Amino acid sequence: MSEPANDPLQLDPRVLRRRLERAAPRFDDAAVLHREVSRRLVERLDYIRLQPTAMLDLGCASGLNTQALRKRYPRADYYAMDLVAPLVAQTRRRAGRWRRPPGVCAGLDQLPFRNDSFDLVVSSLALHRVPDLAPTARELQRVLRPDGVLLFATFGPDTLDELRTAWQAADETPHVHGFVDMHDIGDALVNARLADPVMDMEHFTLTYADVPALIRDLDALGLRNALMARQPGLTSRQRWQAMETAYQALADAEGRLPATWEIAYGHAWGTDAQQQITGDDGAVRVPLDTLSMPHRQR
């Protein structure tokens, strides 16, 4: 098992928060892929029979899902949640003055809501912020009502593979976030007792005029290096040039540089909460005679 400081999924929470706060004013300008993924994600609700009374936009960013969700379910209470206040504020402004929704700032692994709060939780491109999905999945199971739906999209491990490979030509220090495999996400959902998880994935390729253009977009999206294992201080000119040279070798016939984004989509259903007993050693135990999985009419 790798040490936390060397884990490619382990982000420094303080640095991540600063990255997102700094990104907020420019987020919409760079969110081409985020808008498309959000649109495709919400369209998947066409195939799910659901009339929620309360829904949570988890990792709402600047509110890309807000209008679509409120239009689809006009009678449902809509809650916007993200890690930093500037993004939540943008979402609330985007919702308009009429029925301006509640906004909440919190981390994904400690949701500040009561048990069984929501019939629908939608999360578009935010789950990559947590290195261990197990606590987040348990929290989602807790706040989701039985027969409620979790619908999400998140980055897969092929995301930014070109940039990751280019940096490996420059040094051995990690510069690009790692992302959880689709099958590991499914395992976390099952272990949290979310029912019938279904997942699929697709790849997008965006092209950029040069490396600085890609880095500007990553900065505007809050995706610049926030790894615990990142090297402190500024990157030397020599290493930066080595990375750019390696990346430039991937240019297409028009000289544009590709950037791959793997998107994993999924949904799962809420279940009845199971009895949990916390021992003196802090371990959580679930009695076997309480374990059951409800059957649903689809």
C-alpha positions in Angstrom: 0.0 0.0 0.0 1.4 3.4 -0.9 2.1 6.1 1.7 -0.6 8.8 1.7 2.0 11.4 0.7 2.8 9.4 -2.5 -0.7 8.5 -3.3 -1.7 9.9 -6.8 -5.3 10.3 -5.5 -4.4 12.2 -2.3 -5.0 15.9 -2.6 -4.0 18.6 -0.2 -7.4 19.9 1.0 -6.1 23.4 1.6 -4.5 23.7 -1.8 -7.6 22.2 -3.4 -9.8 24.8 -1.8 -7.5 27.6 -2.9 -7.4 26.3 -6.5 -11.2 26.2 -6.6 -11.7 29.6 -5.0 -9.2 31.1 -7.5 -10.9 29.3 -10.4 -14.4 30.4 -9.7 -14.4 33.7 -11.6 -13.1 32.0 -14.8 -14.8 28.6 -14.5 -17.5 29.1 -17.0 -15.0 30.3 -19.7 -13.1 27.0 -19.5 -16.1 24.6 -18.8 -16.7 23.4 -22.4 -16.4 19.8 -21.4 -18.2 20.3 -18.1 -21.2 21.8 -19.9 -21.5 18.9 -22.3 -21.1 16.3 -19.6 -23.7 18.0 -17.5 -26.1 18.0 -20.4 -25.6 14.3 -21.1 -25.9 13.5 -17.4 -29.2 15.2 -16.9 -30.6 13.7 -20.1 -30.1 10.3 -18.5 -33.0 11.2 -16.1 -35.3 10.6 -19.2 -34.9 6.9 -18.5 -35.5 7.0 -14.7 -39.0 7.1 -13.3 -38.7 9.7 -10.5 -40.6 12.6 -9.1 -38.4 14.0 -6.4 -39.5 16.4 -3.7 -35.9 17.3 -2.7 -32.7 17.1 -4.8 -29.1 17.9 -4.2 -26.6 19.2 -6.8 -23.4 17.8 -5.2 -20.4 19.7 -6.4 -22.6 22.2 -8.2 -19.6 24.2 -9.5 -21.0 27.4 -11.1 -24.5 25.9 -11.5 -24.3 24.2 -14.9 -27.1 21.8 -13.9 -29.2 24.2 -12.1 -31.7 25.4 -14.7 -32.1 21.9 -16.3 -32.8 20.2 -13.0 -35.3 22.9 -11.8 -37.1 22.9 -15.1 -37.3 19.1 -15.1 -38.6 19.0 -11.5 -40.2 22.4 -10.9 -41.9 21.3 -7.6 -38.8 19.8 -6.0 -36.7 21.7 -3.5 -33.2 22.2 -5.0 -30.0 22.4 -2.9 -26.7 23.5 -4.2 -23.5 22.3 -2.5 -19.8 22.7 -3.3 -16.5 23.0 -1.4 -16.1 26.8 -1.8 -18.4 29.7 -1.3 -17.6 31.5 -4.6 -18.9 28.6 -6.7 -22.0 28.1 -4.6 -22.7 31.9 -4.9 -22.5 31.6 -8.7 -25.0 28.7 -8.7 -27.5 30.7 -6.5 -27.2 33.7 -8.8 -27.7 31.6 -11.9 -30.9 30.2 -10.3 -32.4 33.7 -10.4 -34.1 35.8 -7.7 -37.3 33.8 -7.7 -36.9 30.8 -5.4 -33.2 31.3 -5.0 -32.0 27.9 -3.7 -30.2 27.2 -0.5 -26.4 27.0 -0.8 -24.1 24.8 1.3 -20.3 24.7 1.5 -18.9 21.3 2.7 -16.7 18.4 1.8 -18.1 15.4 -0.1 -17.2 13.0 2.7 -19.2 14.8 5.4 -22.5 15.9 4.1 -24.3 18.3 6.4 -27.8 16.9 5.9 -30.1 14.6 7.8 -30.6 11.0 7.0 -33.0 10.4 4.1 -33.0 14.0 3.0 -33.1 13.6 -0.8 -34.9 11.7 -3.5 -32.2 12.7 -6.1 -28.5 13.4 -5.8 -26.8 14.6 -9.0 -23.0 15.0 -9.0 -21.2 16.1 -12.2 -17.4 16.0 -12.3 -16.8 16.5 -8.6 -16.2 13.0 -7.1 -12.6 13.0 -8.2 -11.8 15.4 -5.3 -12.0 12.6 -2.7 -9.1 10.1 -2.7 -11.2 7.4 -0.9 -14.8 7.1 -2.2 -15.9 4.8 0.7 -16.8 7.5 3.2 -18.5 9.6 0.5 -20.5 6.6 -0.7 -21.6 5.9 2.8 -22.7 9.5 3.2 -24.6 9.4 -0.1 -26.4 6.2 1.1 -27.3 8.0 4.4 -28.8 11.2 2.9 -30.5 9.4 0.0 -34.0 8.2 0.6 -35.0 4.6 -0.1 -35.7 4.3 -3.8 -34.1 7.6 -4.4 -31.4 8.0 -7.1 -27.8 8.9 -7.2 -26.7 10.1 -10.7 -23.1 11.1 -11.3 -20.3 11.6 -13.8 -16.7 11.7 -12.8 -13.2 11.6 -14.4 -11.7 8.2 -15.1 -8.0 7.2 -15.0 -7.3 8.0 -18.7 -8.0 11.7 -18.1 -5.1 14.0 -19.0 -2.9 10.9 -19.8 -0.9 12.9 -22.4 0.0 15.6 -19.9 0.9 12.9 -17.3 3.1 11.1 -19.8 4.8 14.4 -20.9 5.7 15.2 -17.3 7.2 11.8 -16.8 9.7 12.7 -19.5 10.8 15.7 -17.3 11.0 14.3 -13.8 9.6 11.7 -11.4 7.5 14.0 -9.4 3.7 13.7 -9.8 2.2 16.7 -11.5 -1.3 15.4 -12.6 -4.1 14.1 -10.4 -4.9 10.5 -10.5 -8.5 9.3 -11.0 -10.4 6.3 -9.7 -11.3 3.4 -12.0 -14.9 2.8 -12.9 -14.9 -0.6 -11.3 -13.5 0.8 -8.0 -16.3 3.3 -8.0 -18.9 0.6 -8.4 -17.3 -1.4 -5.6 -17.5 1.6 -3.3 -21.2 2.0 -4.1 -22.0 -1.6 -3.4 -20.1 -1.7 -0.2 -22.0 1.4 1.0 -25.2 -0.6 0.2 -26.4 1.6 -2.6 -28.4 -0.7 -4.9 -28.1 -1.8 -8.5 -25.2 0.4 -9.6 -24.9 0.8 -13.3 -21.9 2.4 -14.9 -20.5 3.2 -18.4 -17.8 5.5 -19.8 -16.8 7.5 -22.8 -13.8 9.4 -23.9 -13.5 13.0 -25.1 -10.5 14.6 -26.8 -10.1 18.3 -26.6 -7.3 20.0 -28.6 -5.2 23.0 -27.7 -2.9 25.3 -29.6 -0.1 24.8 -27.1 0.7 23.6 -23.5 0.1 27.0 -21.9 -3.5 27.0 -23.3 -4.2 23.7 -21.7 -2.7 24.8 -18.4 -4.8 27.9 -18.4 -7.9 25.8 -18.8 -6.9 23.5 -15.9 -6.2 26.5 -13.7 -9.7 27.9 -14.6 -11.3 24.6 -13.7 -9.5 24.2 -10.4 -7.6 21.2 -11.7 -4.1 22.4 -11.3 -1.8 20.2 -9.3 -3.0 19.9 -5.7 -1.4 16.6 -4.9 0.1 16.0 -1.5 3.1 14.6 -3.3 3.7 17.6 -5.5 7.1 19.2 -5.4 7.1 22.5 -3.4 8.3 25.6 -5.1 8.4 26.6 -8.7 9.1 24.2 -11.5 12.5 24.9 -13.1 12.5 26.2 -16.7 14.5 23.2 -17.8 11.9 20.7 -16.6 9.1 22.8 -18.0 10.7 22.8 -21.4 11.3 19.1 -21.2 7.6 18.5 -20.5 6.6 20.8 -23.4 8.9 19.1 -25.8 7.5 15.7 -24.9 3.9 16.9 -25.3 4.6 18.7 -28.6 5.6 15.3 -30.1 1.9 14.4 -29.8 0.7 17.3 -32.0 -1.6 16.5 -34.9 -1.1 17.5 -38.5 -2.4 21.0 -37.7 0.0 21.4 -34.7 -2.7 21.1 -32.1 -2.2 19.1 -28.9 -4.7 16.5 -27.7 -6.0 16.2 -24.2 -8.0 13.0 -23.3 -10.8 13.1 -20.8 -12.3 9.8 -19.7 -15.8 10.3 -18.2 -17.4 7.6 -16.1 -21.2 7.9 -15.7 -23.2 6.0 -13.2 -26.4 5.7 -11.1 -27.5 3.7 -8.1 -30.5 3.5 -5.9 -31.0 4.4 -2.2 -31.8 1.7 0.3 -33.0 1.5 3.8 -30.3 2.5 6.2 -28.8 -0.5 8.1 -28.3 -0.6 11.8 -24.6 0.2 12.7 -22.8 -0.4 16.0 -19.6 1.5 16.7 -17.3 -0.4 19.1 -14.8 1.0 21.6 -12.1 0.5 19.0 -13.9 2.8 16.6 -14.8 -0.1 14.2 -18.3 0.1 12.7 -20.2 -3.3 12.7 -23.5 -4.2 11.0 -25.5 -7.1 12.5 -26.0 -9.8 9.9 -29.7 -10.2 10.7 -30.3 -6.6 9.6 -28.9 -7.0 6.2 -31.4 -7.0 3.4 -31.6 -5.6 -0.1 -35.1 -4.3 -1.2 -36.5 -5.4 -4.5 -37.8 -2.5 -6.7 -40.4 -2.1 -9.4 -38.7 -0.2 -12.3 
